[in-house]
Amino acid sequence: MVTGTKQTNEKMKVKRYKIQHSVDEYTFPEEAYIHAINFDEKYMHVELTDERVISIPLMWIPTLYNASEKARGTFQISQNRKMIIWDPEKSGINDEINILDYLGPTRTDETGSVTYASTETKKQVAEVKGKTKKR
């Protein structure tokens, strides 16, 4: 089989750059709390208290996608600031959104497995860590 590429014995030159900042200088948020919510014609923009902004396509949430602009704006933020709640009596929308569901994986554990914040509690994470250390 002919691939049309030549094999060479030349070593590839790798350019190395000085690391400007240590990992300790970076911020890695561990919690996500809703600060403000705005809508445009395609997205729901959720601003978090740590200054991240998450833009969620309205097409992902049919109840919001099919709702009027006024109905979308009639929501409440839960007391723990992790849920957006629409009361069907006030807005005609019957939906609740947990912001953790839209953050994706939050970390990898010692084995390299990805864990999701919305499916585990801190107690469950501590239990799993305790079991892996005993082995």
HUHUTA-V724729 format. One record per residue. N is the residue number from 0. RES is the residue in one letter. OMEGA is omega in whole degrees, 0 to 359 (999 if undefined). Layout:
# HUHUTA-V724729
n-><N	N>
res-><RES	RES>
omega-><OMEGA	OMEGA>
This chain:
# HUHUTA-V724729
n-><0	1	2	3	4	5	6	7	8	9	10	11	12	13	14	15	16	17	18	19	20	21	22	23	24	25	26	27	28	29	30	31	32	33	34	35	36	37	38	39	40	41	42	43	44	45	46	47	48	49	50	51	52	53	54	55	56	57	58	59	60	61	62	63	64	65	66	67	68	69	70	71	72	73	74	75	76	77	78	79	80	81	82	83	84	85	86	87	88	89	90	91	92	93	94	95	96	97	98	99	100	101	102	103	104	105	106	107	108	109	110	111	112	113	114	115	116	117	118	119	120	121	122	123	124	125	126	127	128	129	130	131	132	133	134>
res-><M	V	T	G	T	K	Q	T	N	E	K	M	K	V	K	R	Y	K	I	Q	H	S	V	D	E	Y	T	F	P	E	E	A	Y	I	H	A	I	N	F	D	E	K	Y	M	H	V	E	L	T	D	E	R	V	I	S	I	P	L	M	W	I	P	T	L	Y	N	A	S	E	K	A	R	G	T	F	Q	I	S	Q	N	R	K	M	I	I	W	D	P	E	K	S	G	I	N	D	E	I	N	I	L	D	Y	L	G	P	T	R	T	D	E	T	G	S	V	T	Y	A	S	T	E	T	K	K	Q	V	A	E	V	K	G	K	T	K	K	R>
omega-><180	181	179	177	179	174	179	178	180	176	179	178	180	178	181	180	177	178	186	183	177	180	179	181	181	178	176	183	178	181	178	178	182	177	182	180	177	179	164	186	183	190	165	181	181	177	180	183	178	175	172	174	180	178	183	178	179	179	179	184	186	181	178	181	183	183	177	179	180	181	178	183	180	183	173	173	183	181	179	175	178	183	171	188	173	178	183	179	182	188	186	178	178	183	174	180	175	184	179	178	183	179	179	182	183	180	171	180	184	182	181	179	180	175	181	184	186	183	182	171	178	179	179	179	180	179	179	179	179	180	182	180	183	185	999>
